[in-house]
């Protein structure tokens, strides 16, 4: 088993952590800037939408913690694999739910969110789900910390 697959898995974790943590400050500290890209117009930036933006930032931060905990490769091998699988199942379920909600709002056409955001959000959720399914079902061995060791034949 080569270390390439395990490195790809860990790189995916890091990229997702950076993306999540990079968005949190604007959600929590500057909601108007974050909301400008999301709502249909300035009238969509209300005290309620600002509060929900802050809550969303807190949720994004909280959901990044399992990714951080899935990164270390040290410790009991089976525990590391189980932690990584649980992280991907949990986050994948959330992405499935959010993607479905975005699709419903897009089809309904009566969302306060821009159609562009809903389409890009659905694509992002679908991409993340495909990545998680790939690691869970196609290449689950890449989650194995033992994959970092090259075995001699």
C-alpha positions in Angstrom: 0.0 0.0 0.0 1.5 3.4 -0.9 1.3 6.6 0.9 -0.2 8.5 -2.0 -3.8 7.7 -1.3 -3.5 8.5 2.4 -1.8 11.8 1.4 -4.7 12.6 -0.9 -7.2 11.9 1.8 -5.3 14.1 4.3 -5.0 16.9 1.7 -8.8 16.8 1.2 -9.2 17.2 4.9 -6.9 20.2 5.0 -8.5 21.9 2.1 -11.9 21.5 3.6 -10.7 22.8 7.0 -9.1 25.9 5.3 -12.3 26.6 3.4 -14.5 26.3 6.4 -12.3 28.3 8.8 -11.6 30.9 6.1 -15.3 31.7 5.9 -16.1 31.8 9.6 -14.8 35.3 10.4 -17.1 37.0 7.9 -20.1 35.0 9.0 -19.5 35.9 12.6 -17.8 39.4 12.5 -19.1 41.0 9.2 -22.4 39.5 8.3 -23.4 42.3 5.9 -20.5 41.4 3.6 -21.3 37.7 3.8 -25.0 38.3 3.2 -24.4 40.6 0.2 -23.3 37.5 -1.8 -26.3 35.4 -0.6 -29.5 37.4 -0.6 -31.5 38.7 -3.5 -31.1 42.4 -2.6 -30.2 44.8 0.3 -33.7 44.4 1.7 -32.7 40.8 2.6 -30.0 42.0 5.0 -32.1 42.3 8.2 -31.3 41.9 11.9 -32.7 38.4 11.7 -30.6 37.4 8.6 -27.5 38.8 10.4 -28.3 36.7 13.4 -28.8 33.6 11.3 -25.5 34.4 9.5 -23.7 34.5 12.9 -25.3 31.2 13.9 -24.4 29.7 10.5 -20.8 30.8 11.1 -20.8 29.1 14.5 -22.2 25.9 13.0 -19.6 25.9 10.2 -16.9 26.3 12.9 -18.4 23.5 15.0 -18.6 21.2 12.0 -14.9 21.8 11.3 -13.9 20.2 14.6 -14.6 16.6 13.4 -12.5 17.3 10.4 -9.6 18.5 12.6 -10.1 15.4 14.8 -10.0 13.1 11.8 -6.6 14.5 10.6 -4.2 12.9 13.1 -2.9 9.5 12.0 -1.5 8.5 15.4 -3.1 6.3 17.9 -5.0 3.0 17.5 -5.5 2.3 13.8 -9.0 1.1 14.1 -10.0 4.1 16.2 -8.5 6.5 13.6 -10.4 4.8 10.8 -13.7 4.7 12.7 -13.3 8.4 13.6 -12.7 9.3 9.9 -15.6 7.2 8.7 -18.0 8.7 11.3 -16.9 12.2 10.4 -17.6 11.6 6.7 -20.9 9.9 7.3 -22.1 12.7 9.6 -20.9 15.6 7.4 -22.3 13.8 4.3 -25.7 13.5 5.9 -25.7 17.2 6.6 -24.6 18.0 3.0 -27.4 15.7 1.7 -29.9 17.6 3.8 -28.6 21.0 2.9 -28.4 20.2 -0.8 -32.0 18.9 -0.7 -33.2 22.1 1.0 -31.4 24.2 -1.6 -33.0 22.2 -4.4 -36.4 22.6 -2.8 -35.9 26.4 -2.4 -34.6 26.7 -6.0 -37.6 24.8 -7.4 -40.0 26.7 -5.3 -38.6 30.0 -6.5 -39.6 31.8 -3.4 -36.4 31.9 -1.4 -34.8 35.0 0.0 -31.5 33.5 -1.3 -30.3 34.2 -4.8 -30.8 31.5 -7.4 -27.1 31.7 -8.2 -26.2 30.9 -4.6 -28.7 28.0 -4.5 -27.3 26.5 -7.6 -23.7 26.9 -6.5 -24.6 25.6 -3.0 -26.2 22.5 -4.5 -23.1 21.9 -6.7 -20.8 22.3 -3.7 -22.9 19.9 -1.5 -23.0 17.4 -4.4 -19.2 17.6 -4.9 -18.5 17.1 -1.2 -20.9 14.2 -1.0 -19.2 12.6 -4.1 -15.8 13.1 -2.4 -17.0 11.5 0.8 -18.6 8.6 -1.0 -15.4 8.0 -2.9 -13.4 7.8 0.3 -16.1 5.7 2.1 -16.8 3.2 -0.7 -14.2 3.4 -3.6 -11.0 4.0 -1.7 -11.7 3.4 2.1 -8.1 2.1 2.5 -7.0 5.7 2.0 -8.4 6.6 5.4 -6.2 4.0 6.9 -3.1 5.5 8.7 -1.2 2.3 7.9 -1.4 3.4 4.2 1.5 5.8 5.0 3.9 2.9 5.2 5.1 1.5 2.0 5.2 -2.3 2.3 8.1 -4.1 0.7 7.4 -7.1 -1.4 
